[in-house]
Amino acid sequence: MKEANIIAIEKAALDFLLTARKEAGMTEAELGQKAFPDSPNPWSKVHALWNAKTASKKNLRLRLGDFCSLCLALGKNPAQELLLIWNQVEHD
């Protein structure tokens, strides 16, 4: 799979998570605490997904484990949601 396709899927996953968080009426801090209870700064972990950049000014990448944790914290099935996202995004 081409890198551009992977990035498109990650962007769609981030869009899904943002929409689901807002629909659940959760703040970034609440989602972070629920998804990453062992993290010393869970809000920062969630906030960085949409706002942080790498040293080369690229967006951070969404890790599969983080996607799963965030989905579960939102009451969503990560496998089901990923399949829906996969079917929405064109890939080569």
MOVENCOR-V567767 format. One record per residue. N is the residue number from 1. PHI is phi in whole degrees, 0 to 359 (999 if undefined). PSI is psi in radians with two decimals (NA if undefined). Layout:
n & phi & psi
N & PHI & PSI
N & PHI & PSI
This chain:
n & phi & psi
1 & 999 & 2.46
2 & 286 & 2.61
3 & 302 & -0.67
4 & 298 & -0.63
5 & 292 & -0.69
6 & 297 & -0.77
7 & 295 & -0.65
8 & 296 & -0.70
9 & 294 & -0.74
10 & 297 & -0.71
11 & 296 & -0.75
12 & 297 & -0.66
13 & 294 & -0.72
14 & 295 & -0.70
15 & 299 & -0.76
16 & 300 & -0.83
17 & 298 & -0.71
18 & 297 & -0.79
19 & 297 & -0.79
20 & 297 & -0.68
21 & 296 & -0.80
22 & 295 & -0.72
23 & 296 & -0.55
24 & 280 & -0.15
25 & 70 & 0.50
26 & 259 & 2.54
27 & 276 & 2.93
28 & 300 & -0.67
29 & 295 & -0.76
30 & 296 & -0.76
31 & 297 & -0.77
32 & 300 & -0.76
33 & 296 & -0.65
34 & 284 & -0.70
35 & 280 & -0.59
36 & 230 & 1.10
37 & 297 & -0.40
38 & 268 & -0.07
39 & 283 & 2.43
40 & 292 & -0.40
41 & 217 & 1.32
42 & 296 & -0.59
43 & 299 & -0.77
44 & 300 & -0.68
45 & 297 & -0.74
46 & 288 & -0.84
47 & 302 & -0.69
48 & 297 & -0.51
49 & 300 & -0.55
50 & 255 & -0.26
51 & 236 & -0.44
52 & 279 & 2.70
53 & 233 & 2.68
54 & 282 & 3.06
55 & 301 & -0.51
56 & 268 & 0.29
57 & 69 & 0.37
58 & 264 & 2.68
59 & 296 & 2.63
60 & 294 & 2.70
61 & 266 & 2.56
62 & 274 & 2.10
63 & 276 & 2.56
64 & 300 & -0.75
65 & 298 & -0.68
66 & 294 & -0.71
67 & 301 & -0.79
68 & 297 & -0.79
69 & 299 & -0.75
70 & 293 & -0.74
71 & 300 & -0.84
72 & 299 & -0.68
73 & 295 & -0.46
74 & 267 & 0.05
75 & 76 & 0.43
76 & 250 & 2.64
77 & 273 & 1.96
78 & 300 & -0.66
79 & 294 & -0.77
80 & 295 & -0.78
81 & 294 & -0.70
82 & 296 & -0.68
83 & 298 & -0.75
84 & 297 & -0.75
85 & 297 & -0.78
86 & 305 & -0.75
87 & 287 & -0.34
88 & 276 & -0.46
89 & 259 & 2.32
90 & 288 & 2.45
91 & 216 & 2.66
92 & 258 & NA
